[in-house]
Amino acid sequence: MKMSSDDYYASQLERYEFQMGSERGRLALTLDILTDALVLVGQHGVYCQSARQPGKPAMDVQLIAKQITLRTPRNWLSP
């Protein structure tokens, strides 16, 4: 039987909260979801190339990747 995404994330959240505590566990799950989204956008960008800019992903993929990258914690602390 397949596990729904809600069940999967609920079990992941439970595991992370047990390992790291409530706040850190929720942050860890959030970062996992963002990382998965960024990977999917990157894979999509490989296959959906821009007709106007060969070698670059389509504009929608560029915008999504930029927004996710700008909102990751490593960029919060940079000047």
C-alpha positions as CSV (number, residue, x, y, z in Angstrom):
1,M,0.0,0.0,0.0
2,K,1.3,3.4,-0.9
3,M,1.8,6.1,1.7
4,S,0.1,9.5,1.0
5,S,2.3,12.6,1.2
6,D,0.5,13.7,4.3
7,D,1.3,10.4,6.0
8,Y,4.9,10.5,4.9
9,Y,5.4,14.1,6.2
10,A,3.6,13.2,9.4
11,S,5.9,10.3,10.1
12,Q,9.0,12.4,9.1
13,L,7.8,15.2,11.4
14,E,7.3,12.7,14.3
15,R,10.8,11.3,13.7
16,Y,12.5,14.7,13.5
17,E,10.7,16.0,16.6
18,F,11.7,12.9,18.5
19,Q,15.4,13.4,17.5
20,M,15.7,17.2,17.7
21,G,12.7,18.5,19.7
22,S,9.6,20.2,18.4
23,E,11.0,23.5,17.0
24,R,14.1,22.0,15.4
25,G,12.2,19.0,14.1
26,R,9.7,21.3,12.3
27,L,12.5,23.3,10.9
28,A,14.3,20.2,9.7
29,L,11.2,19.0,7.9
30,T,10.6,22.4,6.3
31,L,14.2,22.5,5.0
32,D,13.8,18.9,3.7
33,I,10.7,19.9,1.8
34,L,12.4,23.0,0.4
35,T,15.4,21.0,-0.6
36,D,13.2,18.5,-2.4
37,A,11.4,21.3,-4.2
38,L,14.7,22.9,-5.3
39,V,15.9,19.5,-6.6
40,L,12.7,19.0,-8.6
41,V,12.9,22.5,-10.1
42,G,16.6,21.9,-11.0
43,Q,15.7,18.6,-12.7
44,H,12.8,20.2,-14.6
45,G,15.2,23.0,-15.7
46,V,17.5,20.5,-17.3
47,Y,14.7,19.2,-19.6
48,C,12.9,22.5,-20.2
49,Q,15.4,24.8,-21.9
50,S,14.6,28.4,-22.9
51,A,14.1,28.9,-26.6
52,R,15.4,32.5,-26.3
53,Q,18.4,31.7,-24.1
54,P,19.9,28.3,-25.1
55,G,21.6,26.6,-22.2
56,K,19.4,28.3,-19.6
57,P,16.2,26.8,-18.0
58,A,12.8,28.3,-19.0
59,M,12.0,31.6,-17.3
60,D,9.4,30.0,-14.9
61,V,12.1,27.6,-13.7
62,Q,14.6,30.4,-13.3
63,L,12.1,32.4,-11.2
64,I,11.2,29.5,-8.9
65,A,14.8,28.5,-8.4
66,K,15.8,32.1,-7.6
67,Q,13.0,32.6,-5.0
68,I,13.7,29.3,-3.2
69,T,17.4,30.0,-3.2
70,L,16.9,33.6,-1.8
71,R,14.8,32.2,1.0
72,T,17.1,29.6,2.3
73,P,18.8,30.1,5.7
74,R,22.3,30.2,4.3
75,N,21.3,33.5,2.5
76,W,19.6,35.0,5.5
77,L,22.9,35.8,7.2
78,S,24.8,37.0,4.2
79,P,25.2,40.8,3.7
